[in-house]
Amino acid sequence: MDKERKLIIAGNWKMNKTVAEALDLIQGLKRELAAVKEVDMVVCPPFTALSEVSKLVLDSNLRLGAQNMSENTGGAYTGEVAPMMLKEFSVRYVILGHSERRQFQKETDALIAKKALAAHAVELKPIVCVGETLAEREGGLTEQVLATQIHGSLAGLSKEQMNETVIAYEPVWAIGTGKTATTEQAQSTHAYIRSLIQKMFDDAVARRVRIQYGGSVKPSNARELMSQPDVDGALVGGAALEVRSFADIVKNSI
């Protein structure tokens, strides 16, 4: 597939997998995906598995990501994980502002912007998540919600930092609800997000930034989604927890 931007497919394992289970999954992915060079592949296990997983992916084409981090560099923040603590395990990417954290941990756009800046300060690449709920979509607020989230969550980033930032569009209404976004809906929303980036930064940044789709991606819909001009990869949830399904998503995207 001839794309202007290199696809990036990241597996968000969420709160799943013991260390032993994580290592089994990584071994399987290394076997299945050893020959893949066309796609940036990122695995995002829970914090508890980062140390052991980092050793396994070091000599592979898989890249390590974390699911969250603090906006602070250290200190009296019980239960938090600092950016440099992630760097110690050769983490390259970090998911910020996932819809679940926005919902359950009440994370705001302003907080996510601080985290994005903190990630760039130690050369971590943030995957910044945005997306609307079912009520917001049905209320005709999709563009308004996305504009607010994009402007707020990327506030303060330079053009250079934005070039090293990934956006993940999560239609919250299509995750675990039985509702699915059509390929056309995904493309049109990604194109709208790119237009927002263009206005915030410039044409060059908008052309370069990669926008992932995060609405229940499966092996069966990966090829059609990834063939869209403004869909540059996927942030995969449940399907990332099994070797076969994640590997098939990657292979079907090429």
N, C-alpha and C positions, 0 to 999 in steps of 0.2 A: 504494500500500500504506500503510495507516494504522498507523504505529508510534509508540509512546510516545517512543522515542529515535531521533534521526536516524541513519540507517545510515552506517557508515564503511567504505569499501572501499579497502584499501591494497595496492599492488603491490610486493612484495619482489623486486627484480631479482637479488639475491644477487651472485655474482661473474661478472656477465655485462654485456655492452655496452661498446664503446669510446665515447669522447665523441661521435664522429660518429653512431654507431648510436643512442646515447641521444637525441640531438637529433632524429633521424628519428622515433623512437618517440613522443617528446613532441609533435612537430608533428602526427602522426597522431591522437594522443589529443585534442589541442586541437580538431581539426576534428570528430571523432566525438562528443565529449562537451560541446561548447560550450553546449548548451541545458540540460544537467542541473543542477538546483538542489536536488533532493531528497536527494542523497547527498553526503557528504564524501568526496572522492576524493584519495588520497595516492599519490604516486610516490616510491619509495625506490631511487634508483640507487646505484651504488658511489661511494665518496668522490671518485674521480677525475673524475666527471662532475657533481658537485654545483654547481660554480661556473657552468658553462655552462647547465645545466638550470635553475638558479635564475633566470637572465635570461629564459628562455623562458616560465616558468610565472607570472612576476610579474603579468602582465595577464590571467590566466586563472582558471578555477574549480578548477584543480588545485593541490594543496598539496604541498610538498616534505617528504620525510622522509629520515632517514639510517638505516643498517642497524645502527649500533652507535656507542658513544662511550666515552671513559674516564670513570671516576668522579672523576678528578683535574682540577683547574682549569688545570694547566700544569706545566711543569718537566721533570725528567730522566726521561721515560717514552718511550723510543725506540719509534717506530712507532705511537704512540697519537694520538688526536684528542680535543681538549678540547671541552666543551660550547659555549663561546663561539666556537670556530672554526666550529661548525655554524651558530650564530646569524648569523655574518657573511654566510652565503649564504642568509639568510631561510628556514632550515629550521624547520619548525613541529613535526614529530613525529620521534621516534627509537625504533626497534625495540630492545628490551632483552631479553636472556635467550632469544634464539631457540634452538630445540631443537638446531640445528647448533652453536651456540656453547656450549651446555651440554655437548654431546657431545664436540666436537673441541677446544674451548678450555677445557674443564673449569670453566666458569663456575658459581659457586655461587649459591644464593638470597641469601646475605648480600651478595655482590658486586653482584648485580642490584638489591638494595634501595639500596645506596650510589649506584649509577648513577641510579636513579629519583629519589632526592633531589637529586642533582647536576643532573639535567635540569630539575626543577621550579625549582631555584635560578636558572636563566636563562630560565624560562618556556618551556621545551620540553615538549611533551606526550609522555610515554613510552607506548609500546605494549609492555606487559609480557607476555611469552609464557610459557605453562605447558602441560603436557601429559604424558601417560604413554606409556611404550614398550609394545611388544607383550607382552613378558614380564610387565610390571607389570599390564597389562589382563587377560591370561590368568590371572594369579595372584590376581585379585580385588582388586588394590591401587589401582585408579583413584582412588577417593575419598581414600584415605590419601595418595597421592602428590600429588594436587591440593591437599589441605589443607596439606600441608607446604610446597609451592611458593608457594601464595597467602600464607600467613602469613609465610614467610621473605622473599619477594620484594617484599612491600609493607610490610614492617616500618618503622615510623617515619614513614610518610606521614600527614599530617593529613587530615581530612575534605575540606577545600577542595582539597588536592592530589589526593586520590583522585577527586574529581569531574572533574578534568582528566586523568585517567589512563585509558587504554584497556587492556583485557585481551584477549589473543589466545589462544584455546584451540587448541592444536595436538595432535591425536591422533597422536603420532609413529608409531604403528603403522599409520596409514592414509596415510602420505606415501611415495609411490614404492614401495609394497610390493605393490600389486595388491589389497590389502584396502581396503574403503571403509566408513566409518561410515555407518550409516543416519541419516535425518533425525531419527528418534526418539532415537537415541543422542546425536546432537549437541544436541538440545533438552534432554534430561534432564541431560547433563553441564553445559551452560550454566546451567541452573536451579540445579544444585548449586553451581557457582562463585558464582552470585549470592547463594545462601544463606550462603556463607562470607563474602562481602563484607558482608552484612547483620549477621552476628555480629561481625565485626571493627570495623565502623563503625556504621552505622544503616540504617533503612529508606530514608530519603531518598537516601543515597549509593548503596545497592544498586539503587534504582529508576533512578537517573541514569546509573550507570556503563555504558559500552558494552562488550559482550563479542563480539569477532569470532570467526569460525570459520576455522581454518587447516588444514583437512584435504583438500587436493586439490580446491579449488573450481573448477568449470568452468561455462561458459555453460549447459550442460544441467541442472545441479543447483542453480544459483544461486537461482532463483525459489522452489523448494520449501524450501531452507535458510533464506532470508531471511524467509520467511513465518512461521517459528517465533517464538513470543513472546519468547524469551530470546536469539535470535540477532540481533545488531545490526550485522552486516557480515561482511566477510571479509578475511583476510590471504592474498593470492593469490601463489603462487610462479610456476611455469612458465607459467601462462596470462597472467601480467602482462607477458610478454616480447614479445607481439604485439598490435598495435593492435586487431585484430578481436576476439580472445578476451577481452581485458580490457574493451573497450568493451561487448561483449555481456553480460559478467557484470554490469557496472554497470546496463545498460539492463534486463536481466532481473530485477534486484532491485527495481526501482521499482514 
